[in-house]
Amino acid sequence: MSNEEWMDVLMKHANELVRLRDEQLELENQLTELKSQSLKLEQHTIPELMDIHNLKSIGLSSGASLTVKEELNCKIPASQIDIACDWLEKHGDGGVIKRKFNIEFPKEETPWANKFERDLAQRVRPLNVTRTKGVHPQTLRALLKGYKASGVPFTDDVNKMFGVFMKKKVQIT
């Protein structure tokens, strides 16, 4: 293959790659927009319309049916994390709390980072350590659903502490 033929083949492939990437980006943008529209219909428009008309479910001509379900959702607000974790500990559910330590080592300190992994308990060098704790929202949701099912009362303060809210959502069957 001559240099000119080789360059033509390369350019053809390079242009095809650029075209495909552009098409991929356009499709990803379309998918993002479709997801947004679907979410709006699923969580707002349809549940609101069905609420107005006191409907819990409807059948569609396709044979599918739509049912509005109310889901418990939660996410502990940052301002409530210590209080919520204390509450969980007090009620015997401290095991769901994730405790994380983030220790930053500069790039040039790789050997020290490796040594640190081996002898954390004996370190004498100061570190920039960040400690966080929290509960994954899905874990918290399952725990709170269990509490509610067993009759544990939730005051407004407890709901606020755990960031509890109910969300209506359409289920298609």
Biotite code that builds the C-alpha atoms (Angstrom):
import biotite.structure as struc

atoms = struc.array([
    struc.Atom([0.000, 0.000, 0.000], chain_id="A", res_id=1, res_name="MET", atom_name="CA", element="C"),
    struc.Atom([1.397, 3.350, -0.969], chain_id="A", res_id=2, res_name="SER", atom_name="CA", element="C"),
    struc.Atom([1.723, 6.257, 1.461], chain_id="A", res_id=3, res_name="ASN", atom_name="CA", element="C"),
    struc.Atom([-1.123, 8.034, -0.279], chain_id="A", res_id=4, res_name="GLU", atom_name="CA", element="C"),
    struc.Atom([-3.427, 4.985, -0.109], chain_id="A", res_id=5, res_name="GLU", atom_name="CA", element="C"),
    struc.Atom([-2.524, 4.399, 3.535], chain_id="A", res_id=6, res_name="TRP", atom_name="CA", element="C"),
    struc.Atom([-3.303, 8.022, 4.376], chain_id="A", res_id=7, res_name="MET", atom_name="CA", element="C"),
    struc.Atom([-6.660, 7.787, 2.575], chain_id="A", res_id=8, res_name="ASP", atom_name="CA", element="C"),
    struc.Atom([-7.594, 4.675, 4.582], chain_id="A", res_id=9, res_name="VAL", atom_name="CA", element="C"),
    struc.Atom([-6.514, 6.355, 7.828], chain_id="A", res_id=10, res_name="LEU", atom_name="CA", element="C"),
    struc.Atom([-8.484, 9.506, 7.047], chain_id="A", res_id=11, res_name="MET", atom_name="CA", element="C"),
    struc.Atom([-11.553, 7.458, 6.149], chain_id="A", res_id=12, res_name="LYS", atom_name="CA", element="C"),
    struc.Atom([-11.417, 5.653, 9.500], chain_id="A", res_id=13, res_name="HIS", atom_name="CA", element="C"),
    struc.Atom([-10.681, 8.829, 11.448], chain_id="A", res_id=14, res_name="ALA", atom_name="CA", element="C"),
    struc.Atom([-13.645, 10.626, 9.866], chain_id="A", res_id=15, res_name="ASN", atom_name="CA", element="C"),
    struc.Atom([-15.871, 7.613, 10.577], chain_id="A", res_id=16, res_name="GLU", atom_name="CA", element="C"),
    struc.Atom([-14.771, 7.694, 14.226], chain_id="A", res_id=17, res_name="LEU", atom_name="CA", element="C"),
    struc.Atom([-15.611, 11.400, 14.517], chain_id="A", res_id=18, res_name="VAL", atom_name="CA", element="C"),
    struc.Atom([-19.001, 10.791, 12.893], chain_id="A", res_id=19, res_name="ARG", atom_name="CA", element="C"),
    struc.Atom([-19.758, 7.887, 15.227], chain_id="A", res_id=20, res_name="LEU", atom_name="CA", element="C"),
    struc.Atom([-18.731, 9.871, 18.310], chain_id="A", res_id=21, res_name="ARG", atom_name="CA", element="C"),
    struc.Atom([-20.948, 12.753, 17.237], chain_id="A", res_id=22, res_name="ASP", atom_name="CA", element="C"),
    struc.Atom([-23.848, 10.360, 16.672], chain_id="A", res_id=23, res_name="GLU", atom_name="CA", element="C"),
    struc.Atom([-23.195, 8.701, 20.035], chain_id="A", res_id=24, res_name="GLN", atom_name="CA", element="C"),
    struc.Atom([-23.245, 12.062, 21.815], chain_id="A", res_id=25, res_name="LEU", atom_name="CA", element="C"),
    struc.Atom([-26.511, 12.994, 20.109], chain_id="A", res_id=26, res_name="GLU", atom_name="CA", element="C"),
    struc.Atom([-28.113, 9.674, 21.104], chain_id="A", res_id=27, res_name="LEU", atom_name="CA", element="C"),
    struc.Atom([-26.902, 10.071, 24.698], chain_id="A", res_id=28, res_name="GLU", atom_name="CA", element="C"),
    struc.Atom([-28.456, 13.546, 24.789], chain_id="A", res_id=29, res_name="ASN", atom_name="CA", element="C"),
    struc.Atom([-31.711, 12.160, 23.420], chain_id="A", res_id=30, res_name="GLN", atom_name="CA", element="C"),
    struc.Atom([-31.676, 9.357, 26.002], chain_id="A", res_id=31, res_name="LEU", atom_name="CA", element="C"),
    struc.Atom([-31.108, 11.850, 28.823], chain_id="A", res_id=32, res_name="THR", atom_name="CA", element="C"),
    struc.Atom([-34.068, 13.899, 27.609], chain_id="A", res_id=33, res_name="GLU", atom_name="CA", element="C"),
    struc.Atom([-36.281, 10.783, 27.295], chain_id="A", res_id=34, res_name="LEU", atom_name="CA", element="C"),
    struc.Atom([-35.383, 9.726, 30.845], chain_id="A", res_id=35, res_name="LYS", atom_name="CA", element="C"),
    struc.Atom([-36.216, 13.181, 32.119], chain_id="A", res_id=36, res_name="SER", atom_name="CA", element="C"),
    struc.Atom([-39.599, 13.205, 30.367], chain_id="A", res_id=37, res_name="GLN", atom_name="CA", element="C"),
    struc.Atom([-40.372, 9.688, 31.570], chain_id="A", res_id=38, res_name="SER", atom_name="CA", element="C"),
    struc.Atom([-39.469, 10.553, 35.166], chain_id="A", res_id=39, res_name="LEU", atom_name="CA", element="C"),
    struc.Atom([-41.691, 13.643, 35.061], chain_id="A", res_id=40, res_name="LYS", atom_name="CA", element="C"),
    struc.Atom([-44.641, 11.577, 33.841], chain_id="A", res_id=41, res_name="LEU", atom_name="CA", element="C"),
    struc.Atom([-43.928, 8.742, 36.287], chain_id="A", res_id=42, res_name="GLU", atom_name="CA", element="C"),
    struc.Atom([-43.430, 10.822, 39.430], chain_id="A", res_id=43, res_name="GLN", atom_name="CA", element="C"),
    struc.Atom([-45.471, 13.950, 38.838], chain_id="A", res_id=44, res_name="HIS", atom_name="CA", element="C"),
    struc.Atom([-47.914, 14.294, 35.954], chain_id="A", res_id=45, res_name="THR", atom_name="CA", element="C"),
    struc.Atom([-49.665, 10.911, 36.084], chain_id="A", res_id=46, res_name="ILE", atom_name="CA", element="C"),
    struc.Atom([-49.788, 10.587, 39.915], chain_id="A", res_id=47, res_name="PRO", atom_name="CA", element="C"),
    struc.Atom([-51.150, 14.142, 40.200], chain_id="A", res_id=48, res_name="GLU", atom_name="CA", element="C"),
    struc.Atom([-53.847, 13.535, 37.583], chain_id="A", res_id=49, res_name="LEU", atom_name="CA", element="C"),
    struc.Atom([-54.822, 10.230, 39.159], chain_id="A", res_id=50, res_name="MET", atom_name="CA", element="C"),
    struc.Atom([-54.978, 11.880, 42.609], chain_id="A", res_id=51, res_name="ASP", atom_name="CA", element="C"),
    struc.Atom([-57.298, 14.587, 41.312], chain_id="A", res_id=52, res_name="ILE", atom_name="CA", element="C"),
    struc.Atom([-59.683, 11.884, 40.100], chain_id="A", res_id=53, res_name="HIS", atom_name="CA", element="C"),
    struc.Atom([-59.168, 9.539, 43.096], chain_id="A", res_id=54, res_name="ASN", atom_name="CA", element="C"),
    struc.Atom([-57.747, 6.751, 40.937], chain_id="A", res_id=55, res_name="LEU", atom_name="CA", element="C"),
    struc.Atom([-55.220, 4.246, 42.255], chain_id="A", res_id=56, res_name="LYS", atom_name="CA", element="C"),
    struc.Atom([-54.833, 2.310, 39.006], chain_id="A", res_id=57, res_name="SER", atom_name="CA", element="C"),
    struc.Atom([-55.978, 2.295, 35.413], chain_id="A", res_id=58, res_name="ILE", atom_name="CA", element="C"),
    struc.Atom([-55.912, -0.240, 32.618], chain_id="A", res_id=59, res_name="GLY", atom_name="CA", element="C"),
    struc.Atom([-54.472, 0.655, 29.239], chain_id="A", res_id=60, res_name="LEU", atom_name="CA", element="C"),
    struc.Atom([-55.629, -0.498, 25.811], chain_id="A", res_id=61, res_name="SER", atom_name="CA", element="C"),
    struc.Atom([-52.294, -2.312, 25.436], chain_id="A", res_id=62, res_name="SER", atom_name="CA", element="C"),
    struc.Atom([-53.246, -4.591, 28.343], chain_id="A", res_id=63, res_name="GLY", atom_name="CA", element="C"),
    struc.Atom([-50.778, -2.981, 30.727], chain_id="A", res_id=64, res_name="ALA", atom_name="CA", element="C"),
    struc.Atom([-51.985, -1.302, 33.870], chain_id="A", res_id=65, res_name="SER", atom_name="CA", element="C"),
    struc.Atom([-50.702, 1.705, 35.770], chain_id="A", res_id=66, res_name="LEU", atom_name="CA", element="C"),
    struc.Atom([-50.791, 1.804, 39.550], chain_id="A", res_id=67, res_name="THR", atom_name="CA", element="C"),
    struc.Atom([-49.713, 4.711, 41.701], chain_id="A", res_id=68, res_name="VAL", atom_name="CA", element="C"),
    struc.Atom([-47.613, 3.563, 44.624], chain_id="A", res_id=69, res_name="LYS", atom_name="CA", element="C"),
    struc.Atom([-46.454, 5.733, 47.472], chain_id="A", res_id=70, res_name="GLU", atom_name="CA", element="C"),
    struc.Atom([-42.853, 5.018, 48.401], chain_id="A", res_id=71, res_name="GLU", atom_name="CA", element="C"),
    struc.Atom([-41.009, 5.938, 51.543], chain_id="A", res_id=72, res_name="LEU", atom_name="CA", element="C"),
    struc.Atom([-37.806, 7.771, 50.685], chain_id="A", res_id=73, res_name="ASN", atom_name="CA", element="C"),
    struc.Atom([-35.152, 9.184, 52.943], chain_id="A", res_id=74, res_name="CYS", atom_name="CA", element="C"),
    struc.Atom([-31.714, 10.694, 53.038], chain_id="A", res_id=75, res_name="LYS", atom_name="CA", element="C"),
    struc.Atom([-30.203, 11.970, 56.234], chain_id="A", res_id=76, res_name="ILE", atom_name="CA", element="C"),
    struc.Atom([-29.498, 15.690, 55.848], chain_id="A", res_id=77, res_name="PRO", atom_name="CA", element="C"),
    struc.Atom([-25.869, 16.624, 56.568], chain_id="A", res_id=78, res_name="ALA", atom_name="CA", element="C"),
    struc.Atom([-27.024, 18.819, 59.445], chain_id="A", res_id=79, res_name="SER", atom_name="CA", element="C"),
    struc.Atom([-28.713, 15.802, 61.094], chain_id="A", res_id=80, res_name="GLN", atom_name="CA", element="C"),
    struc.Atom([-26.082, 13.073, 60.577], chain_id="A", res_id=81, res_name="ILE", atom_name="CA", element="C"),
    struc.Atom([-24.702, 13.034, 64.134], chain_id="A", res_id=82, res_name="ASP", atom_name="CA", element="C"),
    struc.Atom([-28.170, 13.087, 65.699], chain_id="A", res_id=83, res_name="ILE", atom_name="CA", element="C"),
    struc.Atom([-29.448, 10.375, 63.349], chain_id="A", res_id=84, res_name="ALA", atom_name="CA", element="C"),
    struc.Atom([-26.436, 8.136, 63.957], chain_id="A", res_id=85, res_name="CYS", atom_name="CA", element="C"),
    struc.Atom([-26.808, 8.551, 67.727], chain_id="A", res_id=86, res_name="ASP", atom_name="CA", element="C"),
    struc.Atom([-30.512, 7.626, 67.409], chain_id="A", res_id=87, res_name="TRP", atom_name="CA", element="C"),
    struc.Atom([-29.637, 4.508, 65.391], chain_id="A", res_id=88, res_name="LEU", atom_name="CA", element="C"),
    struc.Atom([-26.989, 3.487, 67.942], chain_id="A", res_id=89, res_name="GLU", atom_name="CA", element="C"),
    struc.Atom([-29.481, 4.023, 70.791], chain_id="A", res_id=90, res_name="LYS", atom_name="CA", element="C"),
    struc.Atom([-32.045, 1.824, 69.022], chain_id="A", res_id=91, res_name="HIS", atom_name="CA", element="C"),
    struc.Atom([-29.535, -0.980, 68.345], chain_id="A", res_id=92, res_name="GLY", atom_name="CA", element="C"),
    struc.Atom([-29.056, -0.324, 64.646], chain_id="A", res_id=93, res_name="ASP", atom_name="CA", element="C"),
    struc.Atom([-25.617, 1.294, 64.654], chain_id="A", res_id=94, res_name="GLY", atom_name="CA", element="C"),
    struc.Atom([-24.401, -1.501, 62.377], chain_id="A", res_id=95, res_name="GLY", atom_name="CA", element="C"),
    struc.Atom([-25.933, 0.247, 59.365], chain_id="A", res_id=96, res_name="VAL", atom_name="CA", element="C"),
    struc.Atom([-23.714, 3.290, 59.871], chain_id="A", res_id=97, res_name="ILE", atom_name="CA", element="C"),
    struc.Atom([-20.792, 3.486, 57.456], chain_id="A", res_id=98, res_name="LYS", atom_name="CA", element="C"),
    struc.Atom([-17.693, 5.112, 58.864], chain_id="A", res_id=99, res_name="ARG", atom_name="CA", element="C"),
    struc.Atom([-15.132, 6.301, 56.342], chain_id="A", res_id=100, res_name="LYS", atom_name="CA", element="C"),
    struc.Atom([-11.692, 7.741, 56.730], chain_id="A", res_id=101, res_name="PHE", atom_name="CA", element="C"),
    struc.Atom([-10.145, 9.613, 53.838], chain_id="A", res_id=102, res_name="ASN", atom_name="CA", element="C"),
    struc.Atom([-6.404, 10.059, 54.186], chain_id="A", res_id=103, res_name="ILE", atom_name="CA", element="C"),
    struc.Atom([-4.639, 12.163, 51.608], chain_id="A", res_id=104, res_name="GLU", atom_name="CA", element="C"),
    struc.Atom([-1.084, 11.354, 50.529], chain_id="A", res_id=105, res_name="PHE", atom_name="CA", element="C"),
    struc.Atom([0.706, 13.596, 48.047], chain_id="A", res_id=106, res_name="PRO", atom_name="CA", element="C"),
    struc.Atom([1.857, 11.876, 44.836], chain_id="A", res_id=107, res_name="LYS", atom_name="CA", element="C"),
    struc.Atom([5.487, 12.056, 45.865], chain_id="A", res_id=108, res_name="GLU", atom_name="CA", element="C"),
    struc.Atom([4.705, 10.134, 49.061], chain_id="A", res_id=109, res_name="GLU", atom_name="CA", element="C"),
    struc.Atom([3.842, 6.752, 47.504], chain_id="A", res_id=110, res_name="THR", atom_name="CA", element="C"),
    struc.Atom([6.488, 4.875, 49.529], chain_id="A", res_id=111, res_name="PRO", atom_name="CA", element="C"),
    struc.Atom([5.116, 6.451, 52.710], chain_id="A", res_id=112, res_name="TRP", atom_name="CA", element="C"),
    struc.Atom([1.563, 5.561, 51.697], chain_id="A", res_id=113, res_name="ALA", atom_name="CA", element="C"),
    struc.Atom([2.644, 1.945, 51.208], chain_id="A", res_id=114, res_name="ASN", atom_name="CA", element="C"),
    struc.Atom([4.330, 1.898, 54.611], chain_id="A", res_id=115, res_name="LYS", atom_name="CA", element="C"),
    struc.Atom([1.287, 3.518, 56.184], chain_id="A", res_id=116, res_name="PHE", atom_name="CA", element="C"),
    struc.Atom([-0.879, 0.679, 54.963], chain_id="A", res_id=117, res_name="GLU", atom_name="CA", element="C"),
    struc.Atom([1.423, -1.742, 56.771], chain_id="A", res_id=118, res_name="ARG", atom_name="CA", element="C"),
    struc.Atom([1.691, 0.039, 60.098], chain_id="A", res_id=119, res_name="ASP", atom_name="CA", element="C"),
    struc.Atom([-1.230, 2.419, 60.560], chain_id="A", res_id=120, res_name="LEU", atom_name="CA", element="C"),
    struc.Atom([-1.345, 1.847, 64.293], chain_id="A", res_id=121, res_name="ALA", atom_name="CA", element="C"),
    struc.Atom([2.251, 2.984, 64.801], chain_id="A", res_id=122, res_name="GLN", atom_name="CA", element="C"),
    struc.Atom([2.348, 6.114, 62.660], chain_id="A", res_id=123, res_name="ARG", atom_name="CA", element="C"),
    struc.Atom([3.968, 9.265, 63.981], chain_id="A", res_id=124, res_name="VAL", atom_name="CA", element="C"),
    struc.Atom([3.721, 11.429, 60.894], chain_id="A", res_id=125, res_name="ARG", atom_name="CA", element="C"),
    struc.Atom([0.754, 13.852, 60.839], chain_id="A", res_id=126, res_name="PRO", atom_name="CA", element="C"),
    struc.Atom([-1.944, 13.219, 58.232], chain_id="A", res_id=127, res_name="LEU", atom_name="CA", element="C"),
    struc.Atom([-4.749, 15.168, 56.672], chain_id="A", res_id=128, res_name="ASN", atom_name="CA", element="C"),
    struc.Atom([-7.533, 12.780, 57.707], chain_id="A", res_id=129, res_name="VAL", atom_name="CA", element="C"),
    struc.Atom([-11.216, 13.291, 57.034], chain_id="A", res_id=130, res_name="THR", atom_name="CA", element="C"),
    struc.Atom([-13.722, 11.143, 58.912], chain_id="A", res_id=131, res_name="ARG", atom_name="CA", element="C"),
    struc.Atom([-17.287, 10.810, 57.710], chain_id="A", res_id=132, res_name="THR", atom_name="CA", element="C"),
    struc.Atom([-20.191, 8.651, 58.697], chain_id="A", res_id=133, res_name="LYS", atom_name="CA", element="C"),
    struc.Atom([-23.556, 8.028, 57.177], chain_id="A", res_id=134, res_name="GLY", atom_name="CA", element="C"),
    struc.Atom([-26.130, 5.476, 56.166], chain_id="A", res_id=135, res_name="VAL", atom_name="CA", element="C"),
    struc.Atom([-26.784, 4.516, 52.557], chain_id="A", res_id=136, res_name="HIS", atom_name="CA", element="C"),
    struc.Atom([-30.271, 5.786, 51.596], chain_id="A", res_id=137, res_name="PRO", atom_name="CA", element="C"),
    struc.Atom([-31.480, 2.331, 50.456], chain_id="A", res_id=138, res_name="GLN", atom_name="CA", element="C"),
    struc.Atom([-30.286, 0.719, 53.701], chain_id="A", res_id=139, res_name="THR", atom_name="CA", element="C"),
    struc.Atom([-31.962, 3.469, 55.705], chain_id="A", res_id=140, res_name="LEU", atom_name="CA", element="C"),
    struc.Atom([-35.147, 3.117, 53.682], chain_id="A", res_id=141, res_name="ARG", atom_name="CA", element="C"),
    struc.Atom([-35.317, -0.647, 54.348], chain_id="A", res_id=142, res_name="ALA", atom_name="CA", element="C"),
    struc.Atom([-34.645, -0.094, 58.042], chain_id="A", res_id=143, res_name="LEU", atom_name="CA", element="C"),
    struc.Atom([-37.310, 2.613, 58.361], chain_id="A", res_id=144, res_name="LEU", atom_name="CA", element="C"),
    struc.Atom([-39.852, 0.490, 56.491], chain_id="A", res_id=145, res_name="LYS", atom_name="CA", element="C"),
    struc.Atom([-39.162, -2.257, 59.008], chain_id="A", res_id=146, res_name="GLY", atom_name="CA", element="C"),
    struc.Atom([-39.649, 0.157, 61.893], chain_id="A", res_id=147, res_name="TYR", atom_name="CA", element="C"),
    struc.Atom([-42.951, 1.385, 60.458], chain_id="A", res_id=148, res_name="LYS", atom_name="CA", element="C"),
    struc.Atom([-44.144, -2.189, 59.845], chain_id="A", res_id=149, res_name="ALA", atom_name="CA", element="C"),
    struc.Atom([-43.384, -3.091, 63.467], chain_id="A", res_id=150, res_name="SER", atom_name="CA", element="C"),
    struc.Atom([-45.290, -0.055, 64.737], chain_id="A", res_id=151, res_name="GLY", atom_name="CA", element="C"),
    struc.Atom([-42.386, 2.163, 65.805], chain_id="A", res_id=152, res_name="VAL", atom_name="CA", element="C"),
    struc.Atom([-43.897, 5.669, 65.920], chain_id="A", res_id=153, res_name="PRO", atom_name="CA", element="C"),
    struc.Atom([-42.246, 8.394, 63.914], chain_id="A", res_id=154, res_name="PHE", atom_name="CA", element="C"),
    struc.Atom([-42.597, 11.933, 65.138], chain_id="A", res_id=155, res_name="THR", atom_name="CA", element="C"),
    struc.Atom([-42.014, 14.921, 62.899], chain_id="A", res_id=156, res_name="ASP", atom_name="CA", element="C"),
    struc.Atom([-38.582, 15.263, 64.531], chain_id="A", res_id=157, res_name="ASP", atom_name="CA", element="C"),
    struc.Atom([-37.643, 11.693, 63.595], chain_id="A", res_id=158, res_name="VAL", atom_name="CA", element="C"),
    struc.Atom([-38.889, 12.205, 60.036], chain_id="A", res_id=159, res_name="ASN", atom_name="CA", element="C"),
    struc.Atom([-36.839, 15.396, 59.793], chain_id="A", res_id=160, res_name="LYS", atom_name="CA", element="C"),
    struc.Atom([-33.761, 13.713, 61.258], chain_id="A", res_id=161, res_name="MET", atom_name="CA", element="C"),
    struc.Atom([-33.895, 10.946, 58.646], chain_id="A", res_id=162, res_name="PHE", atom_name="CA", element="C"),
    struc.Atom([-35.055, 13.191, 55.813], chain_id="A", res_id=163, res_name="GLY", atom_name="CA", element="C"),
    struc.Atom([-38.180, 11.063, 55.360], chain_id="A", res_id=164, res_name="VAL", atom_name="CA", element="C"),
    struc.Atom([-40.583, 11.921, 52.572], chain_id="A", res_id=165, res_name="PHE", atom_name="CA", element="C"),
    struc.Atom([-43.200, 10.025, 50.645], chain_id="A", res_id=166, res_name="MET", atom_name="CA", element="C"),
    struc.Atom([-43.000, 9.975, 46.890], chain_id="A", res_id=167, res_name="LYS", atom_name="CA", element="C"),
    struc.Atom([-45.689, 8.810, 44.518], chain_id="A", res_id=168, res_name="LYS", atom_name="CA", element="C"),
    struc.Atom([-44.548, 6.785, 41.564], chain_id="A", res_id=169, res_name="LYS", atom_name="CA", element="C"),
    struc.Atom([-46.295, 4.999, 38.717], chain_id="A", res_id=170, res_name="VAL", atom_name="CA", element="C"),
    struc.Atom([-45.764, 1.265, 38.467], chain_id="A", res_id=171, res_name="GLN", atom_name="CA", element="C"),
    struc.Atom([-46.448, -0.372, 35.108], chain_id="A", res_id=172, res_name="ILE", atom_name="CA", element="C"),
    struc.Atom([-47.555, -4.014, 35.080], chain_id="A", res_id=173, res_name="THR", atom_name="CA", element="C"),
])
